[in-house]
Amino acid sequence: MPSRTTLLVTAAALVALTAPMALAAPAPDPAARAAAAAWDTDRAAAAYTANPGAVTASGSENGASGPGAVADGDAATRWSSDFADDAWIRIDLGSTIRINQVKLEWEAAYGKRYVLEVSRDGTNWTDFYTEDAGTGGTVTAHTYPQEVTGRYVRMRGVERGTAWGYSLFSFQVYGGEPAPASTARANLALNHPAFGNLYQHAGNSPAYITDGGWPADLKADRSRWSSDWNADRWVGVDLGATSTISSLDLYWEAAYAVDYEIQVSDDNRTWRTVHRPSAAEVAAGRADVKSPGDAVGRHDTITLSTPATGRYVRMLGRERRSFYNPAPSTAQFGYSLYEFQVWGTGGSADAAYPALPRDTGGAYRTTFFDDFTGSGLDRSKWRVVRTGTEMGPVNGESQAYVDSPDNIRTENGALVLESKYCKGCTPTPNGTFDFTSGRVDTNTKFDFTYGKVSARMKLPVGDGFWPAFWMLGSDVDDPAVSWPGSGETDIMENIGYGDWTSSALHGPGYSADGNIGASQTYPNGGRADQWHTYGVEWTPEGMTFTVDDRVVQRTSRQKLESTRGKWVFDHNQYVILNLALGGAYPAGWNKVTQPYWGLPQSSVDRVAQGGVKAEIDWVRVEQK
């Protein structure tokens, strides 16, 4: 059992058996609060009695819809503001806690634009979630990896979604008091900042390994960290100061590590291994193969033979557990850890997440430009990509990419990517293809981080023609990263429709059909087979996509990480231009399966006749 109780505070009277642990606004009497804090069988702190009096607002529509309704535990009551865009509602948590998520349950009168803010003193506020396209319903904002610590939490309205006010059924805050420095043995990791590499999505971030809760059966889908499906993953905690560590407790979900290392560090860079399971323990873990539905987690208690010293502690995965999928076949998923406890002396409650990077400002200058006026492709700037050499087939597409002037050439001051058809004519290491096409990129020629990226293009129109202007993370070929952990930025995609294109971001927790994207329709009868300029401004704080300088999608890092998953756009990417034929994206719209997936016979005939091409007038990258 922990040596101290976790403070958990919520604005609604929630049952604490549901993880992540719900935090109720504390009763004003400290003795009553202490009496209420008791550990249950799921190792989550008991909820405090809701205190509607701890909630205030800028105003209310009437006496029956006051702010206390969001904390009264009654799902039928609600706060309704006066009819003002700048209305707000505020919760006093009673003490300073580290907040890991906030949940809003909107009534029909929702906020279209609003900000969630935290404060230590009720006067100075820091935003941690900004909504600019709200649609109501239930909104859960996870705070990782932002530092969100305070006593007061506020929803500040910017623009109402209806002609009425803002109306909330409940306003829930989750988190707990960080473990302070201790001269007695204690869990120094409790509610401290946690870190890791790639994880599945925002609801399974590293933040949940230190929140003090885990299910008794080590099976339920409660608050937990879950990595992506890769053996080379780690998760750890900042204890806040140099500590003497005597033991650890790891509460695993069914997807546990068969083999792993416990490491400590003074600087979060150089690591020392202080524990690794024995050969017998690893063998037992390998033999514990069950179906996912039958598998349960385990509790590893690790007592170090010699106490270790360090400020940072992490679990570095080496081998994942196997599952029948179904028997006798097996599969491996990621690692999943409910709780990571570090027992010892030292530490500090002052541990904090570092500030997220900000845009530095300054003027842009051109760092890459090609207007394709030469006699051929400038190979000092562009790499030609070939199927079976630089890449394999992807997305169910029908073409092979080849290095041929029939498919890639400069013409009339433009780059031309043209598709060709010849039944059974193109053998590759990945099979024989009926179509060829062109793909070029700047990988190894020009890789960069942040900037304005734009191109002027004219596209072919026809079912299943799939030209794209996009970027990939330069570490995509690293097996420890791969896609979507590398990140993908789709500046422009068109799947043969003349009146619209799309843009999107792909990463862990928001990839493939679950990407963060938007479509745009050309104004005033514009078409894809006319010249248009497509671009993105990429900064440390987000992405803004444009068509002819008209904004078509904005995605902030803050909102992406709060609601979807890890921001993986803080390292080098490279530019790609290609013309694909058929495949998953076109087929999802045109529903064509024959004669090729996503590519109907009428489009095959057009390719065979010649002239199906994407033209690129110029490509530019500007950086500060």
C-alpha positions in Angstrom: 0.0 0.0 0.0 1.2 3.6 -0.7 2.4 5.5 2.3 0.1 8.5 1.5 -3.3 9.0 0.0 -3.8 10.4 -3.4 -5.8 13.6 -3.6 -8.4 13.3 -6.4 -10.6 16.2 -7.2 -13.6 16.4 -9.6 -16.3 18.9 -10.3 -18.9 16.2 -10.4 -19.8 13.5 -7.8 -18.3 10.5 -9.7 -17.7 7.0 -8.5 -14.0 6.6 -8.1 -14.1 3.0 -9.3 -14.1 4.3 -12.8 -10.6 5.2 -14.1 -9.0 7.5 -14.8 -9.8 8.5 -11.2 -12.4 11.2 -11.0 -11.7 14.2 -8.8 -14.4 15.9 -7.0 -14.3 19.5 -5.6 -13.2 19.1 -1.9 -15.4 19.8 1.0 -14.1 22.9 2.9 -13.6 21.0 6.1 -10.0 19.4 6.1 -11.1 16.8 8.6 -14.0 15.8 6.4 -11.7 15.6 3.4 -9.3 13.4 5.3 -12.1 11.1 6.4 -13.3 10.7 2.9 -10.0 9.6 1.4 -9.9 5.9 1.6 -8.5 3.3 -0.7 -10.9 0.9 -2.4 -10.3 -2.5 -4.0 -9.3 -0.8 -7.3 -6.6 1.3 -5.7 -8.3 4.5 -6.6 -9.0 7.3 -4.1 -12.5 7.6 -2.9 -14.4 10.6 -4.4 -14.9 13.6 -2.2 -18.5 14.9 -1.6 -19.3 17.2 -4.4 -19.3 20.9 -3.5 -21.4 23.0 -5.9 -20.4 26.0 -3.8 -16.9 25.7 -5.2 -18.1 26.6 -8.7 -18.6 30.2 -9.8 -19.5 31.8 -13.2 -19.8 35.1 -14.9 -23.6 34.8 -14.8 -26.5 32.4 -15.3 -29.6 32.4 -17.4 -31.7 32.0 -14.3 -31.7 30.8 -10.7 -32.4 27.2 -11.7 -29.4 26.9 -13.9 -26.6 28.2 -11.6 -23.0 27.1 -11.9 -23.2 24.6 -9.0 -25.2 22.3 -11.3 -22.1 21.1 -13.0 -20.9 19.6 -9.7 -24.1 18.3 -8.1 -23.8 14.8 -9.4 -27.2 15.0 -11.2 -27.0 14.3 -14.9 -30.3 16.1 -15.5 -29.3 19.5 -14.1 -27.1 22.0 -15.9 -25.4 25.4 -15.8 -26.7 27.8 -18.4 -24.8 31.1 -18.9 -26.3 34.4 -19.8 -26.4 35.1 -23.5 -22.8 36.4 -23.9 -19.9 35.1 -26.0 -17.4 35.9 -23.2 -19.2 34.0 -20.4 -17.1 31.7 -18.2 -17.4 29.1 -15.4 -14.7 28.4 -12.8 -14.0 25.6 -10.4 -12.0 26.0 -7.2 -10.3 22.6 -6.5 -9.4 23.5 -3.0 -5.7 22.8 -3.4 -3.1 22.7 -6.1 -3.1 19.5 -8.1 -1.5 18.2 -11.4 -4.4 17.9 -13.8 -4.3 15.1 -16.4 -7.6 15.6 -18.1 -10.8 17.7 -18.2 -14.1 16.5 -19.4 -17.0 18.7 -20.5 -20.5 17.4 -21.1 -22.4 20.0 -23.2 -26.1 20.5 -23.4 -27.5 21.6 -26.9 -26.2 25.1 -26.3 -22.5 24.4 -26.7 -19.4 26.4 -27.2 -18.1 26.7 -30.7 -15.0 28.5 -29.6 -13.7 28.4 -26.0 -10.5 28.0 -23.9 -9.7 25.8 -20.9 -7.4 27.5 -18.5 -5.7 26.8 -15.2 -4.5 29.1 -12.4 -2.7 28.8 -9.1 -4.2 32.0 -7.7 -7.5 32.6 -9.5 -6.0 35.7 -11.2 -3.2 34.6 -13.6 -4.4 32.1 -16.1 -2.6 29.7 -18.5 -4.5 28.1 -21.4 -4.1 24.3 -22.0 -6.8 23.6 -24.5 -8.3 25.8 -27.2 -11.4 24.8 -29.2 -12.1 26.7 -32.4 -14.6 24.3 -34.0 -16.7 22.9 -31.2 -19.8 20.8 -32.0 -20.9 20.0 -28.4 -21.4 16.6 -27.0 -18.7 15.2 -24.6 -15.3 16.7 -24.9 -12.3 15.2 -23.2 -9.1 17.2 -23.1 -6.0 15.3 -22.0 -3.2 17.6 -20.9 -0.1 15.6 -21.6 2.6 16.8 -22.3 1.7 20.2 -21.0 2.4 21.4 -17.5 -1.1 21.9 -16.1 -0.9 22.4 -12.3 -3.2 24.7 -10.3 -6.0 25.2 -7.9 -8.5 26.7 -10.3 -9.8 25.5 -13.7 -11.9 27.7 -16.0 -13.9 27.3 -19.2 -13.7 30.8 -20.9 -16.1 31.2 -23.8 -15.1 32.9 -27.0 -18.0 32.2 -29.3 -21.3 30.4 -28.7 -22.5 27.7 -31.0 -26.1 28.8 -30.8 -28.1 31.9 -30.1 -28.4 30.8 -26.5 -25.7 30.9 -23.8 -23.3 28.1 -22.9 -24.8 25.2 -21.2 -23.0 22.4 -19.4 -24.3 19.3 -17.6 -21.0 18.6 -16.0 -17.4 19.9 -15.8 -15.0 17.2 -14.6 -11.4 17.6 -13.6 -9.0 14.7 -13.1 -5.6 14.6 -11.4 -3.9 14.6 -8.0 -1.4 16.2 -5.7 2.3 15.5 -6.7 4.3 13.6 -4.2 6.5 16.0 -2.2 10.1 15.5 -1.1 10.2 12.8 1.5 12.8 11.7 4.1 10.7 8.6 4.8 10.1 5.8 2.2 7.3 6.9 -0.1 6.1 6.5 -3.7 8.0 9.4 -5.1 6.4 9.1 -8.6 2.8 9.8 -7.6 1.3 12.5 -9.9 4.7 13.4 -11.2 5.5 14.2 -14.9 5.9 11.0 -16.9 7.5 10.6 -20.3 7.8 8.1 -23.1 8.3 7.7 -26.8 5.5 6.6 -29.1 2.1 5.7 -27.6 -1.3 4.7 -29.0 -3.4 7.8 -28.5 -4.1 10.7 -26.1 -6.1 8.6 -23.7 -3.2 6.2 -23.2 -0.4 8.7 -22.8 2.5 8.3 -20.3 0.7 10.7 -17.9 -1.5 7.8 -16.6 1.3 5.7 -15.1 1.6 8.0 -12.1 -2.0 8.9 -11.4 -2.4 6.5 -8.5 -5.0 4.1 -9.9 -5.2 0.5 -11.4 -7.9 -2.1 -11.5 -7.8 -5.0 -9.0 -8.2 -7.5 -11.8 -5.3 -6.0 -13.9 -7.5 -6.5 -16.9 -10.1 -3.6 -17.1 -9.6 -0.8 -19.5 -8.7 1.7 -16.8 -6.2 4.6 -16.9 -3.0 3.3 -18.4 -0.1 4.0 -20.8 -0.1 1.9 -23.9 2.7 2.1 -26.4 2.5 1.6 -30.1 3.2 -1.9 -31.5 7.0 -1.9 -31.2 9.4 -3.6 -28.9 11.7 -0.6 -28.6 9.5 1.5 -26.3 10.0 3.1 -22.9 8.1 5.1 -20.3 9.5 6.8 -17.2 9.0 9.5 -14.6 10.7 12.6 -13.3 11.0 12.5 -9.5 11.9 16.2 -9.3 15.2 15.8 -7.6 18.0 13.2 -7.0 16.5 10.4 -5.0 17.5 7.1 -3.4 15.4 4.4 -4.9 14.9 1.1 -3.1 12.1 -0.6 -4.9 9.5 -0.3 -7.7 6.0 -1.6 -8.3 4.8 -2.1 -11.9 1.1 -2.8 -12.4 0.8 -4.2 -16.0 -2.2 -4.6 -18.2 -2.3 -7.9 -20.1 0.1 -6.5 -22.7 3.1 -6.7 -20.4 6.8 -6.7 -21.0 8.3 -10.2 -21.0 11.8 -8.6 -20.8 12.7 -5.1 -19.8 15.2 -2.9 -18.1 14.8 -0.5 -15.2 17.1 2.4 -15.7 17.9 5.6 -13.8 19.5 8.8 -14.9 20.6 12.1 -13.5 20.0 14.1 -16.6 17.3 12.3 -18.6 20.0 11.5 -21.3 22.6 9.0 -19.8 21.0 5.9 -18.4 22.2 3.2 -16.0 20.5 -0.2 -15.8 19.7 -1.3 -12.2 17.4 -4.2 -12.9 16.5 -6.8 -15.5 14.3 -9.9 -15.1 16.1 -13.2 -14.7 16.3 -15.8 -17.5 13.7 -17.9 -15.6 11.3 -14.9 -15.3 11.7 -14.1 -19.0 11.1 -17.8 -19.9 7.9 -17.8 -17.8 6.7 -14.7 -19.5 7.3 -16.2 -22.9 5.4 -19.3 -22.0 2.4 -17.3 -20.7 0.5 -17.2 -24.1 -3.2 -16.7 -24.0 -5.9 -15.2 -26.2 -6.4 -11.4 -25.6 -9.8 -12.1 -24.0 -8.4 -14.5 -21.5 -5.1 -12.8 -20.7 -4.6 -10.7 -17.6 -1.8 -8.4 -16.4 0.7 -8.9 -13.6 2.2 -7.0 -10.7 6.0 -6.9 -10.7 7.5 -5.9 -7.4 11.2 -5.1 -7.8 13.5 -4.8 -4.8 16.9 -3.5 -5.8 19.8 -5.4 -4.3 21.6 -2.1 -3.9 19.6 1.2 -3.7 20.0 3.3 -6.8 20.3 7.1 -7.0 18.9 9.3 -9.8 16.2 11.8 -10.6 14.7 10.0 -13.6 13.5 6.4 -13.7 12.2 4.5 -16.7 11.1 1.1 -18.0 12.8 0.2 -21.3 10.9 -2.6 -23.1 13.0 -5.3 -24.7 10.4 -8.0 -25.5 6.6 -8.0 -25.7 4.2 -10.7 -24.5 2.7 -12.9 -27.2 -1.0 -13.6 -27.6 -2.9 -16.3 -29.5 -4.5 -14.5 -32.4 -6.1 -17.0 -32.8 -4.4 -20.2 -31.7 -2.0 -21.6 -32.8 -0.9 -18.3 -34.5 0.4 -15.6 -32.2 0.7 -11.8 -32.3 2.3 -9.1 -30.3 0.9 -5.7 -29.5 2.5 -2.8 -27.6 3.3 -2.5 -23.9 0.5 -1.4 -21.5 1.2 -0.3 -17.9 -1.4 0.9 -15.4 0.9 2.3 -12.7 4.6 2.8 -12.2 5.6 3.3 -8.6 9.1 4.3 -7.5 9.7 3.8 -3.7 12.5 5.6 -1.8 13.5 8.9 -0.3 14.2 12.3 -1.9 12.2 13.7 -4.8 10.4 17.0 -5.1 6.9 18.1 -5.9 8.4 20.9 -8.1 9.0 18.4 -11.0 7.3 19.9 -14.1 6.8 19.2 -17.7 9.1 21.4 -19.8 7.4 24.2 -21.8 6.4 23.2 -25.3 8.4 24.9 -28.1 7.0 28.1 -29.5 7.3 29.8 -32.9 10.4 32.0 -32.8 9.0 34.7 -35.1 11.1 36.4 -37.7 11.0 36.7 -41.5 10.8 33.8 -43.9 13.5 33.2 -46.5 13.6 30.7 -49.3 15.7 27.7 -48.6 14.5 25.4 -51.4 13.1 26.3 -54.8 12.7 24.5 -58.2 10.8 25.9 -61.2 11.7 23.0 -63.4 13.1 25.2 -66.2 16.0 22.9 -66.9 16.3 20.3 -69.6 15.5 17.5 -67.1 14.8 16.8 -63.5 17.5 18.3 -61.2 18.7 15.3 -59.4 20.8 17.4 -57.0 17.4 18.4 -55.6 15.2 15.4 -56.3 15.4 11.6 -55.7 13.5 9.4 -58.1 11.6 6.7 -56.2 11.2 3.2 -57.8 8.9 0.4 -56.7 11.0 -2.5 -55.5 14.0 -0.4 -54.8 13.3 2.7 -52.7 9.9 1.5 -51.7 7.4 -1.3 -52.0 3.7 -1.3 -53.1 1.4 0.7 -50.7 -2.3 1.4 -50.2 -3.4 -1.2 -52.8 -2.3 1.1 -55.6 -2.0 -0.3 -59.1 1.1 1.5 -60.5 4.8 0.8 -60.3 6.9 3.8 -59.9 9.8 3.8 -62.4 12.7 6.0 -63.5 11.7 6.8 -67.1 11.3 10.1 -69.1 7.9 8.6 -70.1 6.8 9.1 -66.5 9.0 11.8 -65.1 10.2 14.8 -67.2 10.4 18.5 -67.4 8.3 20.1 -70.2 7.3 23.8 -70.9 8.8 24.9 -67.5 6.9 22.3 -65.5 7.6 18.9 -63.9 5.4 16.3 -65.5 4.4 13.0 -63.7 2.6 10.9 -66.3 0.9 7.4 -66.0 1.3 4.8 -68.6 -0.6 1.5 -69.2 0.8 -1.8 -70.7 -0.7 -5.1 -69.5 1.9 -7.2 -67.8 4.8 -5.1 -69.0 6.5 -3.9 -65.8 8.2 -6.6 -63.7 9.6 -5.5 -60.3 10.9 -7.3 -57.2 7.4 -6.8 -55.8 5.6 -8.4 -58.8 4.5 -7.4 -62.3 2.4 -4.3 -62.9 0.2 -3.1 -65.7 0.7 0.6 -65.0 3.8 2.8 -64.5 3.9 6.3 -63.0 6.3 8.9 -61.4 7.3 9.7 -57.9 10.0 12.1 -56.7 11.1 13.3 -53.3 13.8 15.4 -51.6 14.9 12.7 -49.1 18.6 12.9 -48.5 18.7 16.0 -50.8 16.7 18.4 -48.6 15.2 17.4 -45.3 14.0 20.2 -43.0 12.1 21.1 -39.8 9.4 23.9 -39.9 8.6 26.3 -42.7 6.2 27.3 -45.4 5.9 24.7 -48.1 4.0 25.4 -51.4 3.7 24.2 -55.0 1.7 25.4 -58.0 0.0 22.4 -59.6 -2.5 21.2 -62.3 -4.0 17.8 -61.7 -5.7 15.1 -63.8 -9.4 14.6 -63.2 -10.9 11.1 -63.4 -12.0 8.3 -61.1 -9.0 6.8 -59.3 -6.3 9.2 -60.4 -4.5 10.1 -57.2 -1.9 12.9 -57.4 -0.4 14.1 -54.1 1.9 16.8 -52.7 3.0 15.7 -49.2 5.8 15.2 -46.7 7.1 12.2 -44.6 9.2 12.2 -41.5 12.8 11.5 -42.5 12.9 8.6 -39.9 10.1 6.6 -41.6 12.6 3.9 -42.7 13.9 3.4 -39.1 12.2 0.2 -37.9 12.1 1.6 -34.4 9.9 4.4 -35.7 8.3 3.6 -39.0 4.9 4.9 -40.1 2.8 6.5 -38.7 5.3 7.3 -35.9 7.3 9.2 -38.4 4.5 11.6 -39.1 2.9 12.3 -42.5 1.7 15.7 -43.8 -0.6 15.6 -46.8 -0.6 19.1 -48.2 -2.8 18.2 -51.1 -4.4 15.0 -52.2 -6.9 14.6 -55.1 -8.6 11.3 -56.0 -10.0 12.3 -59.4 -12.8 14.6 -58.4 -12.7 17.9 -60.2 -14.2 20.2 -57.5 -12.3 19.3 -54.3 -9.0 18.2 -52.7 -8.1 17.3 -49.2 -5.3 17.8 -46.6 -4.5 15.7 -43.6 -2.0 14.8 -40.8 -1.2 11.2 -39.9 0.6 10.1 -36.7 0.2 7.6 -33.8 -3.5 7.7 -32.8 -4.6 9.6 -36.0 -3.6 7.6 -39.1 -5.2 6.2 -42.2 -9.0 6.7 -42.2 -8.6 8.2 -38.7 -6.4 11.0 -39.8 -6.9 14.7 -38.9 -8.0 16.1 -42.2 -10.2 18.4 -44.1 -11.5 18.8 -47.6 -11.9 22.0 -49.6 -14.1 22.8 -52.5 -12.8 25.3 -55.0 -14.8 28.6 -55.0 -16.4 30.1 -58.0 -16.5 27.0 -60.1 -12.7 26.3 -59.8 -11.4 22.9 -60.8 -8.5 20.6 -60.0 -7.4 20.6 -63.6 -6.6 24.3 -63.5 -3.5 25.8 -61.9 -3.7 26.3 -58.1 -1.2 26.8 -55.3 -1.3 24.4 -52.4 0.6 25.1 -49.2 1.2 24.5 -45.5 2.8 26.6 -42.9 4.4 24.3 -40.4 5.5 25.7 -37.0 6.3 24.2 -33.6 2.7 25.1 -32.6 0.7 23.6 -35.5 -0.1 23.4 -39.2 -2.1 25.7 -41.4 -3.1 24.4 -44.8 -4.0 26.7 -47.7 -5.3 26.6 -51.3 -4.5 29.8 -53.3 -3.7 31.4 -49.9 -7.2 30.6 -48.6 -7.0 28.7 -45.2 -8.6 25.3 -45.5 -7.4 23.5 -42.4 -5.8 24.6 -39.1 -4.5 22.0 -36.6 -2.8 23.1 -33.4 -0.3 20.9 -31.6 -2.1 21.7 -28.3 -5.5 20.4 -29.6 -3.9 17.4 -31.5 -2.2 16.1 -28.4 -5.1 16.9 -26.1 -7.6 14.8 -28.2 -5.8 12.5 -30.6 -2.2 11.5 -29.9 1.5 12.4 -29.9 2.7 15.4 -32.0 5.4 13.8 -34.3 6.1 16.9 -36.4 9.1 18.2 -34.4 11.8 16.7 -36.6 12.9 16.6 -40.3 10.5 15.8 -43.1 11.0 15.7 -46.8 8.8 16.7 -49.8 7.1 14.2 -52.1 5.3 14.6 -55.4 3.6 11.6 -57.0 0.8 10.3 -59.2 -0.8 7.1 -58.0 -3.6 5.1 -59.6 -6.4 3.5 -57.6 -5.9 2.2 -54.1 -7.5 2.6 -50.7 -8.4 6.3 -50.7 -10.0 6.5 -54.2 -11.8 3.1 -53.6 -13.3 4.4 -50.3 -15.1 7.1 -52.4 -15.8 5.5 -55.8 -16.4 2.0 -54.5 -14.8 0.5 -57.6 -13.3 -3.0 -57.3 -12.9 -4.0 -61.0 -10.9 -4.1 -63.1 -8.6 -2.5 -60.4 -9.3 -1.5 -56.9 -10.4 2.1 -57.0 -9.8 2.4 -60.8 -12.7 1.8 -63.2 -12.4 0.7 -66.8 -13.1 4.2 -68.1 -10.0 5.5 -66.2 -7.9 2.6 -67.5 -8.9 3.5 -71.0 -7.8 7.1 -70.4 -4.4 6.1 -69.2 -4.0 3.8 -72.2 -4.8 6.7 -74.5 -2.1 8.8 -72.9 -2.2 12.3 -71.3 -3.1 11.4 -67.7 -0.5 13.6 -65.9 0.1 15.9 -63.0 2.0 19.1 -63.7 4.0 21.1 -61.2 5.0 24.6 -62.1 7.2 25.2 -59.0 8.0 24.0 -55.5 9.2 26.3 -52.7 10.2 25.9 -49.1 10.6 29.0 -46.9 12.1 29.0 -43.4 12.8 31.5 -40.6 
